Amino acid sequence: MCDEFLPVTKEECEKLGWERPDFVYVLGDAYVDHPSFGPAIISRILQSNGYKVAILSQPDWKNIQDFKRFGRPRLGFLVCSGNIDPMVNHYTAAHKRRSTDAYSPGGKIGLRPDRADIVYCNCIRQAYRNATIIIGGVEASLRRFAHYDCWDNKVRASILVDSGADLLLYGMGEKSIVEVADALNSGLNIKDITYIKGSAYLTENCENVYNAKVIESFEDVKNDKKAYCRAFMAQYNEQNCYSGKTLVQKHGKSFLTVNPPSEPLSEREMDAVYNLPYTRKPHPMYDSLGGIPAIKEIEFSITANRGCVGACSFCAITFHQGRILQSRSEQSIIEEAKLLTTLPNFKGYIHDVGGPTANFYKQGCQKQMESGACKDKQCLYPSVCPAFKPDHSKYLSLLKKLRELPKVKKVFIRSGLRFDCILADKKHGGEFLNELCTHHVSGQLKVAPEHISDNVLKYMGKPGESVYNEFCQRYKKTNERLGKEQYLVPYLISGHPGSDLKEAIKLAEYLHKHRINPEQVQEFYATPGTLSTCMFYTEMDPRTMKPVYVAKDIKEKIMQRALLQYKKPENYETVKKALIKANRQDLIGFKPNCLIKPRVIKNDFSKQSKPRRKK
């Protein structure tokens, strides 16, 4: 941990003796120097390799002079629109404008533009016409190919085409950014840096691309949904750092060339990343503006692992962090926990120790580390693969040591937990569930069954209803044995491909039967780069090319969402219409299985005029 931020003004650069920075890092988020923020990791990685990085955070895109704050950098501009895709950051699944931005000072909305990567790159081009521009982060990663964009409701070209950037780095980027920086520093032109894993570029000639696979062009996928499916499956299957091919997708007269992903970080490399000298806080220039709300969720949380073998259809982690599990050493995590206990605001609670899925720490498939994830099957769906070895022993050991640290009162687990892996771990699963309920839950445990219809779960890539029911029973019995009153809070998605009104009603009946009243539900969001988004756009499962039902009518989407919260008075009329439309009037009444009761309209005679007396 250190007390010095990277420079955010020209004057700070001069105080450091810099004539000019090597890189200017343009950020869509406020500048937070914490390892839960991707730009913090990338900037500190570059610094540790001897490069000078200046931070241009949330620049005024309506004023080109703001992009000239540091002058022209020696090696180039780095652009990252933020921890979240800016369109998701700005709009709900119903495309309504959000009122706050957790990654901006005081939660203020509007401090970054829509499609920020494109806007920032255009501003840089106006300021410095021939400057080297490299884009990365979530927005760039998930839009590297031609992709369906739900906000425009059309297929857009690769973000490389629309932004005019020279190079795109996808994935987490620690290895690739250093390789690019070293190549630029050696005098190599950005147009000649075409060999780095985890990168994408445009070229006028792809004849010399090694081990290439040509996929359907932008024009083809824009006009033919079957072509879109074929292109998507090629992207999905070649997402393998060990055996994946370079993919080429024609865009007009240019060829988008996407190299295979970077290799996963080793344990030692992961430890080194999280041992860099972060200040672990937002820049003090935001203090008077209300601070940065996003830091509250992660200030006292620890990243233990990366990647996710779950490969849920609606999740973009497959195309960003990848399916190969990567973990830090136990000692590295313990040292970070000790550091947290020294921070002035630490109250004794570590809020999380996890990653995309917390209980994937130190478990997985040995084959993954040798040849990558399988093309033809998933690790956990339709059931846990025999080659995948659920083993919670090392996570149990880690949590126990963290609990025993001085000043630590409680260690929570707020990252997702794969309940099917807990059940599949016959040796340590029961012990883990016991320890979880005893030490790491505070009243409620959030889990993500997402749905209970096996037909919908099939398209989601999630375990069936029976698996979730078994976990519920195990969780309940464990808490009863411990004498604890703790509940499960399920995450649920409405309107996912494969879900019609019949399936939505089935989920509502399940909630009614088990007396579950979800406070929050998520309407399916067709974000770029996911298997579910491909199904949503094409109305086909790209794995089988068979039709998939998709609720695209806004009225039906509202009905499906309302059914998950059928008890809310404001949802009554919508739920009633849904039940009538589905011919399920049997669920309107006074019987125990009914979702809603009929409303009786009472006549109010008190306001009626009284008859006049005859004189």
C-alpha positions, 0 to 999 in steps of 0.5 A: 500500500502507498500514499501516492496516486498517479498524476492527474494534472500536468503540474503533478507530472512536472513535479515528478520530473516528467517531460511527458508521460509514456501513456495517458490513461483515459478513464470513464470512471472516476480514478479509484486506485484499488485492485477491484478496479481494472484501470488501477491494476493496468496502470500499476502494472505499467508503473512497475515495469518502468512506464510513466502513466498519467490519469485522465479521468472522466474528461469533458468530451465536449471540450477537446482541450481536456484531452490535451491536458498532458500533451501528446504521450510518448507511447500512446493513449490507453482508453477504458470506459469503465468497470461496467459497459457505459450503456449498462451503466446509464440504462436499465434493462427496460432502457430507462435512464438511471438516476445515479452512477456509482463510479462517479463522484457523489453518484452523479450521472452524466459524467461520461458519454454513452459508448464512451470508448468511441467518443473518447477515441474520436476526441483523441483523434481530433486532438492528436490526429496520428496518436497511438490509441489502445482500447481495453476493458469491458466495453472493448472486450465484449464488442470486439466482434460484430455484435447485437446491440439492444439499445440500437436494436441492430448488429453493430460493427466491431468497436475497433471500426467505430472507435478508430482505435489502433489496437484492442486488448481484451480480457484482463490485460496484465500480460498483453499491456506490458507486451504492447508497451515493450514493443512500442518502447522498442520503436515498433509501430503500432500497426506492426504489433499484430502477434500478441495474444488477447489483442485484436486489430484491423488489417487490409490484408489477412493472407499472412495471419497464422492459424486463422479461421475466417468467420462470417463477415459483418455484412453477413451477420447483420443480414442473416441470423443463422450466419450470426449464430455460426459466427458466435459459436466460432467465437465461443469455441475458439476462446481458448488460449492453448488451442484457439485459432485466430479469428478473422471477420471481414468488415467492408474492405478491412479484416478484423483479426482477433488473436487467441486469449492471453494465457491465464495468470499463474498463482505467482503472477496473481499474487504479484498483481495484488501486491502492487502499491495501491492506495486502495482509495479514490483520489482525494479530488473527489472528497468534496464532491461526495466521494465514489459510492462504488468503493463502499462495496469493495473497500474491505473485500478481497479478490481470491480468484478469477475466471468462472467454469460455470459459463452461464449463458447470460454472463459475459465472464466467459468472453472477458475473464474466461473459463479457466480458474485462477487463484491467489496463494493463501499467504497473499490473501492473508497478507492483504487481510492483515493490511485491511485491518490497519485501514482507518475505517476498518470495523472488524468485518471483511465483506467478501473473499471471492471472485466471480464465484467464491467457492471456485477457489483452488478447485477445478480441472487439471485438463484446463491448465494444460489444454483449456476449457472443452469445446464440446461440453461444459464443466457444470451443465447439465451436471458436474463433469467427472473431470471437474473436482469440487474441493472446498478444503483449501477455501475452508482452510483460508477462511479459518485463518482469516477468521483467526486474524487479530481485529477480524470479527467476521468474514462474509462471503458475498460473491456468488456460490455454486450450490451444485458444486457444494453438493457435488463435493462429497468429501468437504461439501457438508463441512463447508456448508456447516462452516458457511452457516456458522461463520460466514452468513449474517441472516441471509445467504444470496444464491442464484438459481435464476429460475426453476423451470428446467426448460428455461434453465437449459438455455441458461446453462444452470442446474435443474430445479431438483438440485436447487431444492436439494440445496435448500433442504440441506441449508435449512437442516444445517441451520436448524441443527446450529440453532440459527434462523438464516434464510436463502435469498434467490436471484431470479431473472425474468424474460430470459430466452426460453421463458414464456408466460407459462414458464413465468407463471410456473416460477410464480407458483414456486415462489408462492408455494415456498413463501418466497417474496423477492424484493429484487428481480432482474429482467433479462438484459441482452448485453453484448458478448453473451450466449443468451444475447445471441439467442435473444437476437436470433431466436435460435440456440446457436449450439443446435440452431433450433428455435427458441422462444423469446419474449420481445413484446414489451407488454409480455416482458412487463408481465413476466417481471410482475409475476415474480413479484405478484404480491406487490399491489402495483403489479396486481392488474398486470399479473391479472392480465398475464393469468387471463392471457395464459388461461390460468384464471384458476390462480385468481381466487381464494384457494391456497394455491391462488396467486391473487384474489379477485378485487370486489368493487364496492359501491359507495352510496355515501356520495350519492345525492339524496332525493329531494322532498316534495313540497 
